Amino acid sequence: MIVYKVLELVQYDNVQEYVSATAVTDIYYIAYKYLKDKELVRQLLKKLMGIVSIAAVSEKEIEEALELAWNDFEDSVQYAAALLNEMDGIVTRNPKDYKRADMKVK
């Protein structure tokens, strides 16, 4: 699965991985929907946080996302968080959603 391949990249010295703060709530929701165990989901999120860092989503990121006026607001928030945190790229299951991005998208 591609998620494992992406998470394995963190083992390289020049790779730092992030998820946005808003994505963490999505991950919790999806994991709980399938696992039905809050403690297990919390433990999974703690493990994830040991691998990746959390990119804040503040008023500034939301304002930038609103200015983008993309069709999918959630994608624009993810992009704004990456852009304002000077990240090199985005890894997503839907690269076509980021056609207007000015960074690498895989």
N, C-alpha and C positions, 0 to 999 in steps of 0.2 A: 504494500500500500504506500502511496506517495507520502503520506504524513510521516511515516517512519523514516523514509529517505531524507526528507527535509530536516527532521529533528536530528538525524545523524550528522548533518553538516556542522553542528555546533562543536564537534570534536576538533575541527580545524581552528588554528589560532586566529586566522583572519576573518572568522565568521561569528557574528553576534546576531542571535535571532530574537525577534520581538513578536508579541501579539498585542493588539490594542486592548485597552481596558474594556472597551465595549464588546470585544470578541470573547473575553473571559465569561461574561454573563451568557453569551450564546452557547459557549462550550458547556457551561454548567447545565443550561436548560436541555440541550441535546443529550448529554450524558445521563442526566437524571431520567429523561424520558425513556431511555433504553434500560438503564440499570435499576431504577426504582429504589436506590439506596443512597441517601444523602451523605452518609459518612464515607462511603466508597467514592462518591463523586468528589467530595472535599479532598480526600487523599490523592485522587488522580490529579486534581488541580494543583495541589501542593507539589506533586512530582513534576508537573509541567513547569511550574514556576522555578523549579530547580534547574531547568534546562533553558528556558527562555526568559527574557525580561519583559516587563509590561510597559508599553508605550501609553502615556497618559492621553486622555481625550478631554480637552478642556474647552472653554468657550472659544478660544482661538481656533482650534481644529474644527469646531462646529461652524464657526463663521466662514472659514475657508471652504468647507464642504458646501455650505449654502451658496457661496459665490460660484462654485464649479457648475452648479445647476445640472448635474448628471441625472440620468433617468432613475438610477438606484441610489437613494440617499445613503444607505449603509455602505455601499462601495465608495462613495465620495468621502465619507468619514474615514474609512480605512486608508484611502489614498492621502487625504489631508494629514492624517497622523504620520504616515510614512514620509511625506514631503516635508512637513514642518520639523520632523526629527532627523532630517537629512539622511534618510536611509537610502541604500543603493537600489533596492528593488522590492517587489512584492511577489509572494508565492500564493497562488490562489487556484481553486478548482475551476474558476471561470475567467481565464485571461481575457476573453472577448469583452468582458464588462469594463475593462480598463483600456479601451482603445485610445482614449484621449490622454493617457498617462504620459508624463515626461520622465519616466524611469523604466527600468527593466521590469517586466511582468512575466512570470512563468506559471 
